[in-house]
Amino acid sequence: MGENPQGRICPLRNINGGVLKAGMHVTVLRLGHRKNRDKRVTTHVCLAARALGADGVVLNGEEDDVVLAGVRKVADTWGGKFAVSYEASWRKAIAKAKKNGASVVHLTMYGERVQDVIGAVRKKKRLLVVVGAGKVPGDVYRLADFNVAVTGQPHSEVAATAIFLHELLQGRELERKFTSAKLAIVPQKSGKKVVCRPLRARKN
Ligand SMILES: C[S@@+](CC[C@H](N)C(=O)[O-])C[C@H]1O[C@@H](n2cnc3c(N)ncnc32)[C@H](O)[C@@H]1O
Protein backbone atom coordinates (compact mmCIF):
# COMPACT_ATOMS: atom_id res chain seq x y z
CA MET A 1 0.00 0.00 0.00
CA GLY A 2 1.14 3.55 -0.68
CA GLU A 3 0.04 6.93 0.53
CA ASN A 4 -0.96 9.69 -1.84
CA PRO A 5 -0.17 13.34 -1.19
CA GLN A 6 -3.51 13.83 0.55
CA GLY A 7 -2.51 11.17 3.01
CA ARG A 8 -5.10 8.75 1.67
CA ILE A 9 -4.06 5.14 1.58
CA CYS A 10 -4.07 3.78 -1.93
CA PRO A 11 -3.16 0.37 -3.27
CA LEU A 12 -0.01 0.12 -5.37
CA ARG A 13 -0.39 0.37 -9.10
CA ASN A 14 -0.88 -2.75 -11.13
CA ILE A 15 1.59 -3.78 -13.85
CA ASN A 16 -0.13 -1.61 -16.41
CA GLY A 17 0.03 1.29 -14.05
CA GLY A 18 -3.76 1.51 -13.95
CA VAL A 19 -5.85 2.15 -10.89
CA LEU A 20 -6.29 -0.91 -8.76
CA LYS A 21 -9.96 -0.86 -7.95
CA ALA A 22 -10.05 -4.29 -6.37
CA GLY A 23 -11.41 -5.61 -9.66
CA MET A 24 -14.15 -3.02 -9.85
CA HIS A 25 -15.48 -2.19 -13.30
CA VAL A 26 -17.35 1.06 -13.85
CA THR A 27 -19.31 2.13 -16.92
CA VAL A 28 -21.16 5.43 -17.20
CA LEU A 29 -24.46 5.49 -19.08
CA ARG A 30 -25.26 8.95 -20.43
CA LEU A 31 -29.06 9.00 -20.77
CA GLY A 32 -31.06 10.95 -23.31
CA HIS A 33 -28.34 12.82 -25.20
CA ARG A 34 -29.75 15.65 -27.35
CA LYS A 35 -27.50 16.45 -30.29
CA ASN A 36 -28.21 20.15 -30.40
CA ARG A 37 -28.22 20.89 -26.69
CA ASP A 38 -25.88 18.43 -25.07
CA LYS A 39 -22.85 18.07 -27.33
CA ARG A 40 -20.43 19.76 -24.96
CA VAL A 41 -21.87 18.49 -21.70
CA THR A 42 -22.08 14.91 -22.93
CA THR A 43 -18.49 15.10 -24.15
CA HIS A 44 -17.46 16.42 -20.76
CA VAL A 45 -19.35 13.66 -18.94
CA CYS A 46 -17.43 11.11 -21.03
CA LEU A 47 -14.05 12.81 -20.58
CA ALA A 48 -14.53 13.29 -16.84
CA ALA A 49 -15.59 9.64 -16.53
CA ARG A 50 -12.46 8.53 -18.42
CA ALA A 51 -10.07 10.78 -16.52
CA LEU A 52 -11.52 9.88 -13.14
CA GLY A 53 -11.50 6.11 -13.24
CA ALA A 54 -14.42 4.77 -15.29
CA ASP A 55 -13.73 2.00 -17.77
CA GLY A 56 -16.13 3.16 -20.44
CA VAL A 57 -19.23 5.07 -21.42
CA VAL A 58 -22.45 4.16 -23.16
CA LEU A 59 -24.20 6.98 -24.95
CA ASN A 60 -28.01 6.90 -25.13
CA GLY A 61 -30.46 9.28 -26.74
CA GLU A 62 -29.77 10.76 -30.15
CA GLU A 63 -26.89 9.00 -31.83
CA ASP A 64 -24.04 11.45 -32.19
CA ASP A 65 -21.02 10.31 -34.15
CA VAL A 66 -19.22 13.59 -33.52
CA VAL A 67 -19.33 13.11 -29.75
CA LEU A 68 -18.42 9.42 -29.99
CA ALA A 69 -15.51 10.12 -32.34
CA GLY A 70 -14.28 13.00 -30.19
CA VAL A 71 -14.17 10.88 -27.03
CA ARG A 72 -12.51 7.99 -28.88
CA LYS A 73 -9.89 10.38 -30.23
CA VAL A 74 -9.08 11.69 -26.76
CA ALA A 75 -8.77 8.13 -25.45
CA ASP A 76 -6.52 7.16 -28.36
CA THR A 77 -4.29 10.20 -27.88
CA TRP A 78 -4.09 10.26 -24.11
CA GLY A 79 -4.00 6.52 -23.52
CA GLY A 80 -5.61 3.91 -21.31
CA LYS A 81 -8.41 1.55 -22.13
CA PHE A 82 -11.79 3.21 -22.44
CA ALA A 83 -14.82 1.63 -24.11
CA VAL A 84 -17.13 3.99 -26.00
CA SER A 85 -20.42 2.75 -27.40
CA TYR A 86 -23.95 3.80 -28.31
CA GLU A 87 -27.22 2.13 -27.23
CA ALA A 88 -30.52 3.48 -28.51
CA SER A 89 -32.49 1.81 -25.72
CA TRP A 90 -31.55 2.74 -22.16
CA ARG A 91 -33.69 -0.19 -20.99
CA LYS A 92 -31.50 -2.55 -22.97
CA ALA A 93 -28.33 -0.89 -21.66
CA ILE A 94 -29.51 -1.32 -18.07
CA ALA A 95 -30.77 -4.88 -18.66
CA LYS A 96 -27.47 -5.87 -20.29
CA ALA A 97 -25.44 -4.39 -17.44
CA LYS A 98 -27.59 -6.17 -14.86
CA LYS A 99 -27.26 -9.44 -16.75
CA ASN A 100 -23.48 -8.97 -16.58
CA GLY A 101 -23.71 -8.61 -12.82
CA ALA A 102 -23.56 -4.84 -12.56
CA SER A 103 -25.36 -2.82 -9.94
CA VAL A 104 -27.07 0.27 -11.30
CA VAL A 105 -26.30 3.60 -9.64
CA HIS A 106 -28.52 6.45 -10.82
CA LEU A 107 -27.17 9.88 -9.96
CA THR A 108 -30.05 12.16 -9.03
CA MET A 109 -30.54 15.01 -6.61
CA TYR A 110 -33.60 13.13 -5.28
CA GLY A 111 -31.60 10.08 -4.20
CA GLU A 112 -29.96 8.99 -0.98
CA ARG A 113 -26.95 11.01 0.11
CA VAL A 114 -23.75 9.80 -1.50
CA GLN A 115 -21.92 9.92 1.83
CA ASP A 116 -24.53 7.56 3.34
CA VAL A 117 -24.53 4.89 0.62
CA ILE A 118 -21.05 4.95 -0.90
CA GLY A 119 -19.83 2.24 1.49
CA ALA A 120 -22.46 -0.18 0.19
CA VAL A 121 -21.76 0.83 -3.43
CA ARG A 122 -18.02 0.21 -2.98
CA LYS A 123 -18.75 -3.44 -2.17
CA LYS A 124 -20.04 -4.01 -5.71
CA LYS A 125 -17.70 -5.35 -8.38
CA ARG A 126 -19.42 -3.89 -11.42
CA LEU A 127 -21.31 -0.64 -11.67
CA LEU A 128 -23.39 1.08 -14.28
CA VAL A 129 -23.53 4.75 -13.30
CA VAL A 130 -26.49 6.48 -14.95
CA VAL A 131 -26.60 10.24 -15.50
CA GLY A 132 -29.43 12.15 -17.13
CA ALA A 133 -29.71 15.06 -19.52
CA GLY A 134 -33.35 16.16 -19.63
CA LYS A 135 -36.15 14.61 -17.62
CA VAL A 136 -35.22 11.13 -16.47
CA PRO A 137 -37.94 8.47 -16.94
CA GLY A 138 -39.47 7.19 -13.71
CA ASP A 139 -38.51 3.63 -14.50
CA VAL A 140 -34.83 4.55 -14.23
CA TYR A 141 -35.42 5.35 -10.55
CA ARG A 142 -37.20 2.03 -10.09
CA LEU A 143 -34.65 -0.05 -11.97
CA ALA A 144 -31.68 1.49 -10.16
CA ASP A 145 -30.16 -0.41 -7.24
CA PHE A 146 -29.08 2.92 -5.81
CA ASN A 147 -30.47 6.40 -6.46
CA VAL A 148 -27.62 8.58 -5.26
CA ALA A 149 -27.58 12.32 -4.61
CA VAL A 150 -24.41 14.36 -4.72
CA THR A 151 -26.02 16.95 -2.47
CA GLY A 152 -29.75 17.54 -2.74
CA GLN A 153 -29.14 20.58 -4.93
CA PRO A 154 -29.57 20.75 -8.70
CA HIS A 155 -26.26 21.03 -10.55
CA SER A 156 -24.68 19.13 -13.39
CA GLU A 157 -24.11 15.63 -14.71
CA VAL A 158 -20.41 16.40 -15.09
CA ALA A 159 -20.05 17.46 -11.47
CA ALA A 160 -22.18 14.55 -10.24
CA THR A 161 -20.13 12.02 -12.23
CA ALA A 162 -16.82 13.46 -11.07
CA ILE A 163 -17.69 13.67 -7.40
CA PHE A 164 -19.34 10.26 -7.39
CA LEU A 165 -16.24 8.64 -8.92
CA HIS A 166 -14.00 10.45 -6.47
CA GLU A 167 -16.10 9.24 -3.53
CA LEU A 168 -16.16 5.73 -5.00
CA LEU A 169 -12.42 5.47 -5.64
CA GLN A 170 -11.30 7.58 -2.67
CA GLY A 171 -8.57 9.41 -4.56
CA ARG A 172 -7.04 6.33 -6.22
CA GLU A 173 -8.33 7.61 -9.55
CA LEU A 174 -5.84 10.48 -9.21
CA GLU A 175 -2.98 7.99 -9.35
CA ARG A 176 -4.17 6.35 -12.54
CA LYS A 177 -1.59 5.90 -15.30
CA PHE A 178 -2.82 5.87 -18.89
CA THR A 179 -0.99 3.23 -20.87
CA SER A 180 0.06 3.57 -24.52
CA ALA A 181 -0.55 7.29 -24.55
CA LYS A 182 0.59 9.24 -27.58
CA LEU A 183 0.76 12.35 -25.44
CA ALA A 184 1.41 12.66 -21.73
CA ILE A 185 1.87 15.70 -19.57
CA VAL A 186 4.79 16.03 -17.19
CA PRO A 187 3.49 17.95 -14.18
CA GLN A 188 5.36 21.20 -13.73
CA LYS A 189 5.27 24.04 -11.26
CA SER A 190 5.11 26.41 -14.20
CA GLY A 191 5.13 26.12 -17.96
CA LYS A 192 3.92 23.18 -19.99
CA LYS A 193 5.79 19.97 -20.70
CA VAL A 194 4.22 17.38 -22.97
CA VAL A 195 5.88 14.10 -23.85
CA CYS A 196 5.06 12.59 -27.24
CA ARG A 197 5.48 8.96 -28.23
CA PRO A 198 8.17 8.06 -29.22
CA LEU A 199 9.40 9.92 -26.18
CA ARG A 200 10.23 13.41 -27.24
CA ALA A 201 9.88 16.29 -24.80
CA ARG A 202 8.07 19.34 -26.10
CA LYS A 203 8.35 22.37 -23.87
CA ASN A 204 6.33 25.56 -24.36
C1 LIG B 1 -29.03 19.05 -15.36
S1 LIG B 1 -29.66 17.65 -14.54
C2 LIG B 1 -31.32 17.53 -15.18
C3 LIG B 1 -32.25 16.76 -14.33
C4 LIG B 1 -33.65 16.68 -14.92
N1 LIG B 1 -34.20 17.99 -15.06
C5 LIG B 1 -34.55 15.81 -14.09
O1 LIG B 1 -35.62 16.24 -13.76
O2 LIG B 1 -34.18 14.69 -13.79
C6 LIG B 1 -28.88 16.35 -15.44
C7 LIG B 1 -28.34 15.24 -14.59
O3 LIG B 1 -27.36 15.72 -13.70
C8 LIG B 1 -27.27 14.84 -12.59
N2 LIG B 1 -27.42 15.64 -11.36
C9 LIG B 1 -27.72 16.94 -11.26
N3 LIG B 1 -27.75 17.31 -9.98
C10 LIG B 1 -27.44 16.22 -9.25
C11 LIG B 1 -27.29 15.97 -7.86
N4 LIG B 1 -27.47 16.91 -6.94
N5 LIG B 1 -26.95 14.72 -7.46
C12 LIG B 1 -26.76 13.74 -8.37
N6 LIG B 1 -26.90 13.92 -9.70
C13 LIG B 1 -27.22 15.14 -10.13
C14 LIG B 1 -28.38 13.82 -12.76
O4 LIG B 1 -27.87 12.63 -13.31
C15 LIG B 1 -29.33 14.52 -13.73
O5 LIG B 1 -30.12 13.61 -14.44
The ligand as a Tripos MOL2 file, in Angstrom:
@<TRIPOS>MOLECULE
LIG
   27    29     1     0     0
SMALL
NO_CHARGES

@<TRIPOS>ATOM
      1 C1        -29.0280   19.0520  -15.3590 C.3       1 LIG1
      2 S1        -29.6590   17.6510  -14.5440 S.3       1 LIG1
      3 C2        -31.3170   17.5330  -15.1830 C.3       1 LIG1
      4 C3        -32.2460   16.7650  -14.3300 C.3       1 LIG1
      5 C4        -33.6480   16.6820  -14.9210 C.3       1 LIG1
      6 N1        -34.1960   17.9900  -15.0610 N.3       1 LIG1
      7 C5        -34.5490   15.8140  -14.0910 C.2       1 LIG1
      8 O1        -35.6190   16.2410  -13.7550 O.co2     1 LIG1
      9 O2        -34.1830   14.6860  -13.7890 O.co2     1 LIG1
     10 C6        -28.8780   16.3520  -15.4360 C.3       1 LIG1
     11 C7        -28.3420   15.2440  -14.5880 C.3       1 LIG1
     12 O3        -27.3620   15.7200  -13.7020 O.3       1 LIG1
     13 C8        -27.2720   14.8440  -12.5940 C.3       1 LIG1
     14 N2        -27.4180   15.6370  -11.3640 N.ar      1 LIG1
     15 C9        -27.7190   16.9400  -11.2600 C.ar      1 LIG1
     16 N3        -27.7520   17.3120   -9.9800 N.ar      1 LIG1
     17 C10       -27.4430   16.2170   -9.2490 C.ar      1 LIG1
     18 C11       -27.2910   15.9650   -7.8640 C.ar      1 LIG1
     19 N4        -27.4720   16.9080   -6.9390 N.pl3     1 LIG1
     20 N5        -26.9530   14.7200   -7.4630 N.ar      1 LIG1
     21 C12       -26.7620   13.7420   -8.3720 C.ar      1 LIG1
     22 N6        -26.8980   13.9210   -9.6990 N.ar      1 LIG1
     23 C13       -27.2190   15.1380  -10.1320 C.ar      1 LIG1
     24 C14       -28.3820   13.8210  -12.7570 C.3       1 LIG1
     25 O4        -27.8670   12.6310  -13.3060 O.3       1 LIG1
     26 C15       -29.3320   14.5200  -13.7350 C.3       1 LIG1
     27 O5        -30.1250   13.6130  -14.4380 O.3       1 LIG1
@<TRIPOS>BOND
     1     1     2 1
     2     2     3 1
     3     2    10 1
     4     3     4 1
     5     4     5 1
     6     5     6 1
     7     5     7 1
     8     7     8 2
     9     7     9 1
    10    10    11 1
    11    11    12 1
    12    11    26 1
    13    12    13 1
    14    13    14 1
    15    13    24 1
    16    14    15 ar
    17    14    23 ar
    18    15    16 ar
    19    16    17 ar
    20    17    18 ar
    21    17    23 ar
    22    18    19 1
    23    18    20 ar
    24    20    21 ar
    25    21    22 ar
    26    22    23 ar
    27    24    25 1
    28    24    26 1
    29    26    27 1
@<TRIPOS>SUBSTRUCTURE
     1 LIG1         1 GROUP 0 **** ****
